[in-house]
Amino acid sequence: NCLYTAHEIIDTMVDAASLGLLRFSHMGALKQDPGYQTLKDRDTVPDERTLRYLLAKLTEKHVEQLRKVNEALLSLKANMDGPRSVWLDFDDSVITVFGNQEGSEVGYNPRYHGRSSYKAKVAFVSGSAELINADLCGGKTASNGGFLDFLKETLAKVDPRKTVVEGIRIDRGFFDEANFIYLEDQNLQYVCKGKMTGGMKKVLD
């Protein structure tokens, strides 16, 4: 790109996300925001095609570098906060793609039936929304598909000298006895939504 450095493009995406502009089409609003341009001391702002182009050029090596940056930021915040106890929130989301993108699959898509998608798994610190872990799977992956491995990987990323994980919160898509057994073996508390089935009603009664 001859107009913007990679740093400036990433800076624009971070600013847009911080303002709640999460879609590329919405990020273009910054081009018509004179206050933002004055604040950033810029005459122009990268358009959405420029943002997409940079991301299209990223390799697995770059993604790993971004992970390390995120981990360094998490460590810095943990040092500033001091010893703490936290809960982790786990969730997953369907990301619909438009076109034939590598790794996407036609799976469960509540909004766009029959469209290819990805399934993103994420883990945050409850309250502060610090991103601890994230993974991108094909659209056919169920919520609970590979979750136990993702959970173990997430817990391994938390430095127990700085942060103690008290428990986790998960949605009903992760309702599985194997998950509960593992959590109990690790002495971790958990809150999980459950579908009100006939069997569940009998237990409650």
N, C-alpha and C positions, 0 to 999 in steps of 0.2 A: 504494500500500500504506500503510495507516494505522498499522502497528506497527513496521515496519523501514524504514530508509533504504536506498537503492540500495547505498551503501557497505557497510552491515552485511550485506546479502544476498550481495554479491560476496565479502566477507571470509569468510563461512561456506563458500561454494563453494571458495575457495582453501584454507581449512583442511581441508575434507573431502578434496580432491584430494591434499593433502600427506600425509594419513593413509591414502591408498590407497582412499578411498571414492569411486570414480569414477562409479558409477551413482546416479541420483537416488534410487532406492529404498534405496540403502545410506547415502546422506547423512543420511537420517532418524535414523540411529543416534545422531547428535549430540544429538538431543532427549532421549535417555535416558541421557546421559552427564553426571552431576553434576560430575565432575572438569573436563570441558571448559567447562561453564557457569561454574564457579567461576573457572577460569583467565581466561575472557573477561569475567568480571564481568557475567554476564547471567542473568536469571531464565528466559528462554525463548530458543529457537533457531528460526529460520524452518523451516517444513516444506518438503517437496519441491515441493508445489504452488506455494508462494511463489517458490521458486527457478526453477521452470519459467516462471512468469508473467513474471518479470523478463526472462528470455532471450527470451521471445516478443515482448516489447516493443522489443527491440534492433533498430535499423535498420542499414543499410550504413554510415552515418556513425559509429555507435557502434563497429562492428567496426573501422573504420579508426582510430578513436581508441585502441582497445585495441592495435592493431598498433603505433601510435606509442609507447604506453607500454612495450610489450615491447622495441621498438628502443632506447628510452632506457635501460632496465634492462641490455640487452646492452652498450650503449656504456659504461655505468658500470662493469660488471664487467670489460670489456676494459681500461679505464683502470687499474683496480685490479690486474689481472694483469700489466700491462705487455706488451711485444711478445711474441707467442706464435705457434707453429705448431700447426695443428689438422687433424684429419680430420673430415669431415662424414658422418653417417649419414642415408641417405634410405630412406623406407619408405612404404607405403600400407596402408590398412586399410578393410575393409568395415564400414559402420555401418548396421545394420538399423533401419528406422523402423517404427513401429506406428501405422498410419493413413495418410492421404494428405497428406504434407508436401511443400511446394513444392520442386521441383528434384530430388526423389527419383525413382529409376527402378528397374525390375526388371531386374537384371543378374546377374552372377556373385555368388552368395552361398553360400559353402561350408556354412554352418550352417543357414540358413533358406531353403531352396530356394523360389523363386517369390515371395519377399517383396521389397518395395521397399527401396532402400537408397541410401546415399551412398558415395562413395569419397573418403576423406581422404588427402591427400598431405602428408607432413611431412619436415622436414630439421632434424637436431639436431647439435650439436657432440658428437663422440664423447667419452665419459668424463664430461663435465659435464652432458649432456642439456639444454643451452641451446637453446631453440626458435628457430631462425633464420627458418624460413618454414613456412607451412601453406596448403593450398588445399582447397576442398571441391567435388567434382564429382559428377555424377550416377552412379548405380550401374552404368550401362552402360560407364563409362569403364574401359578396360583399364589395368593397372599402368603400361605404357609410354606410354599415351595422354597427350600433352602434356608428357611428362616432360622433354624437352630444354629446352622453354621454362621449365619450373619450375626446372630446374637453373640456367639462365642467370640467372633472376630471383633465385635464392637467392645465387649467387656475387656478384651486384651489391649485395646487402645487407651484405656483409662489408667492413668498412673495412680495406683493405690496409695502412694505416699502423699499425694495431694488431694485426691478425690475418692471418696468412698461411695460406691453405688448401693443405695439402700434397696431399691426395687425398680420395677419397670411397669409401664402402662402400655397395653396393646389392645388392638381392636378385635372384633369377633372373628376376623379372617385368620387370626393366629390361635384360635381356640383349639388346642390340641394337648392331649394328655402327656405326650413326650416332652413338650415345652414346659409344662407345669412340673413334671418330675425333675427335669434338669434344674429349674429355678429353685425348687425346694432343696435339692441336693447341694446347691450353692448357697443356701440360706438367704436367698433373695426374696423379698416380698414382690407381689405382682397384683395388678388389677387388670382384668380382661373382660371385655364385653362378651356376652353370650346370647345366642338366639333363644327365645322363649319357646322351646319345643315342649311336647307333651312330657318327655322324660325329665326335662328341667323343672317343669311344674310339679311333678311328683316329688322331686328332691326337695323343693322349697316348701311343699306342704308337709 
